[in-house]
Amino acid sequence: MEPIIALATPPLKSALALIRLSGDGVFEAVAKSMRKDPENFSKKKIWVGYLYHEEEIIDEVVAFVYPAPNSFTGEDVVEISSHGSMIIVKEILTHFYALGIRQAVNGEFSSRAFYNGKVDLVEAEAINDMINATTKESKNLALLSLKGDTCKLIFPILNWIDETLATLEVNIDYPEYTDIEETNFKEIKAQIEEKISDLKKLIKEGNQGKIIRNGIKIALIGEPNVGKSSLLNALLNEDKAIVSHIPGTTRDVVEGDLSLNGIPLHLLDTAGIRESDDYVETLGILKSRKSIEEADLIIWLSDASNKEENQKAFEEVCKGKKLIHVFNKSDLIEGKDDGKLYVSAAKNDIEPLKKAIIDILGLDDSSFETPSFSNARELSLLEKIKITLEECKDSIENGMTSDLISASLQEARLYGKELIGQDVSMDLSDEIFSRFCVGK
């Protein structure tokens, strides 16, 4: 495989920088550049010395040597640790470009690991998830996939499909044994129902994992002056939004991020929704409605002391969305109604709301420890397998022949293989790895 090179650490000034090379001839190129014996270069795991460009010293470096196949990519790999000046990094890269080693493209090291059988596609995607993790919890979920725990979840279903296809082949080859066929179909139908139940569980866990990994968007809505900006500030524990007693103070969507019990939350404080003749405020209200459409969860904030709220208008806006109705300014009222959720943003009394957010997401402690297929590609393929098995079950109930039922199972099998990367097109894999950073 042609040799490639890339900076594996961020392109910023730092104490050290790591430059990765992989492919044919990288041992010879690095050995000669460090004035080491190419014949013995792979026999020693760590080399320390100067790196030269022609007769000029570029830097004193440490070279870590990984002979194939015992490397991340499965090829000969060298990782050069240099001082972290970007001038030094640029000189090192330019030196190896001159030796015919080209710049790697996004995700090329990981794609080579995949094509060389060092990782499956789910494990490869987990590498990117590890890099992009914003919480310890999302990192831990990615680590489960990287260890191979996630792929193991689908193996029992794929193995069952293979065994069932083999059984159906007997029915196709020996159609005269109708009593065997009827018995098999009865058993197969029961097993399909069991596998569909397993897939529903995987999809549910995947959607929970998706929340832990990506977080959710939450729109704070309500009439002007109910305390949305105060609530945003209380949740973020900082003065992010301007707070004023004047209705209509918030005229644009104010955003903020926090982690609640390990779940990334992206908050959108919207302009108060009402009829307005003010042009700027009207634009803010339009943006608020767009934020509501994009939100995964809506927190509808009402003034606990106001009995004249236009509830019908807000019920229409919230239709079809996950919703928490919160009554603010609880410190200003005497009694509280059963079944209502009260907070006081001004007094920072918001713990009941935090608990309600966790509850409505349906996450418990086990959600953070369960491996899951949690990205859009994986969840889509799980759904396709489930739908195909449901169609297979319908075919059995409608008395379809073995070959038609077998064709449906073959389709489910292909989706399963695509899920773990055993039957994936080059274009799709290239698209997946293009989301990675260059050095990975």
SULWOLIN-V650082 format. One record per backbone hydrogen bond with DSSP energy under -0.5 kcal/mol. NH is the residue of the N-H (numbers start at 0). CO is the residue of the C=O. Records with the same first field share a line. If there is no record, write none. Layout:
# SULWOLIN-V650082
NH = CO, CO
This chain:
# SULWOLIN-V650082
3 = 21
4 = 101
5 = 19
7 = 17
8 = 17
11 = 9
13 = 83
16 = 81
18 = 79
19 = 5
20 = 77
21 = 3
22 = 75
23 = 0
25 = 22
28 = 24
29 = 25
30 = 26
31 = 27
32 = 28
33 = 29
34 = 31
35 = 30
37 = 35
39 = 36
40 = 36
42 = 39
43 = 39, 40
46 = 62
48 = 60
50 = 58
51 = 32, 49
52 = 55
53 = 51
55 = 52
57 = 50
58 = 50
60 = 48, 58
61 = 80
62 = 46
63 = 61, 78
64 = 44, 62
65 = 76
69 = 66
70 = 68
76 = 65
77 = 20
78 = 63
79 = 18, 77
80 = 61, 78
81 = 16, 79
83 = 13, 14
88 = 84
89 = 85
90 = 86
91 = 87
92 = 88
93 = 89
94 = 90
95 = 91
96 = 92
97 = 93
98 = 94
99 = 96
100 = 95
101 = 2, 99
103 = 4
106 = 436
107 = 104
109 = 439
110 = 106
111 = 107
112 = 108
113 = 109
114 = 110
115 = 111
116 = 113
117 = 112
118 = 112
120 = 419
123 = 119
124 = 120
125 = 121
126 = 122, 123
127 = 123
128 = 124
129 = 125
130 = 126
131 = 127
132 = 128, 129
138 = 134
139 = 135
140 = 136
141 = 137
142 = 138
143 = 139
144 = 140
145 = 141
146 = 142
147 = 144
148 = 143
149 = 143
151 = 147
152 = 149
153 = 150
154 = 150
155 = 151
157 = 153
158 = 154
159 = 155
160 = 156
161 = 157
162 = 158
163 = 159
164 = 160
165 = 161
166 = 162
167 = 163
168 = 164
169 = 165
170 = 166
171 = 167
172 = 168
173 = 169
174 = 171
176 = 173
177 = 175
180 = 176
181 = 177
182 = 178
183 = 179
184 = 180
185 = 181
186 = 182
187 = 183
188 = 184
189 = 185
190 = 186
191 = 187
192 = 188
193 = 189
194 = 190
195 = 191
196 = 192
197 = 193
198 = 194
199 = 195
200 = 196
201 = 197
202 = 198
203 = 199
204 = 200
205 = 201
206 = 202
207 = 203
208 = 204
209 = 205
210 = 206
211 = 207
212 = 208
213 = 209
214 = 209, 210
215 = 263
217 = 265
218 = 296
219 = 217, 267
220 = 218, 298
225 = 222
230 = 226
231 = 227
232 = 228
233 = 229
234 = 230
235 = 231
236 = 232
237 = 232
239 = 237
246 = 244
248 = 245
250 = 248
253 = 251, 268
255 = 266
257 = 264
259 = 257, 262
260 = 258
262 = 259
263 = 261
264 = 257
265 = 215
266 = 255, 264
267 = 217
268 = 253
269 = 219, 267
270 = 283
272 = 221
273 = 271
281 = 277
282 = 278
283 = 279
284 = 280
285 = 281
286 = 282
287 = 283
288 = 284
289 = 285
290 = 286
291 = 287
292 = 288
293 = 289
294 = 290
295 = 216
296 = 216
297 = 321
298 = 218
299 = 297, 323
300 = 220, 298
301 = 299, 325
303 = 301, 327
305 = 302
306 = 304
310 = 308
313 = 309
314 = 310
315 = 311
316 = 312
317 = 313
318 = 315
320 = 317
321 = 295
323 = 297
325 = 299, 323
326 = 340
327 = 301, 325
329 = 342
331 = 328
332 = 329
339 = 336
340 = 324
341 = 339
342 = 326
343 = 348
347 = 344
348 = 343
349 = 347
352 = 349
353 = 349
354 = 350
355 = 351
356 = 352
357 = 353
358 = 354
359 = 355
360 = 356
361 = 357, 358
362 = 357
366 = 363
367 = 363, 364
368 = 365
369 = 365
370 = 368
373 = 371
378 = 374
379 = 375
380 = 376
381 = 377
382 = 378
383 = 379
384 = 380
385 = 381
386 = 382
387 = 383
388 = 384
389 = 385
390 = 386
391 = 387
392 = 388
393 = 389
394 = 390
395 = 391
396 = 392
397 = 393
398 = 395
399 = 394
404 = 400
405 = 401
406 = 402
407 = 403
408 = 404
409 = 405
410 = 406
411 = 407
412 = 408
413 = 409
414 = 410
415 = 411
416 = 412
417 = 413
418 = 414
419 = 415
420 = 416, 417
421 = 416
422 = 416
428 = 424
429 = 425
430 = 426
431 = 427
432 = 428
433 = 429
434 = 431
435 = 432
439 = 436
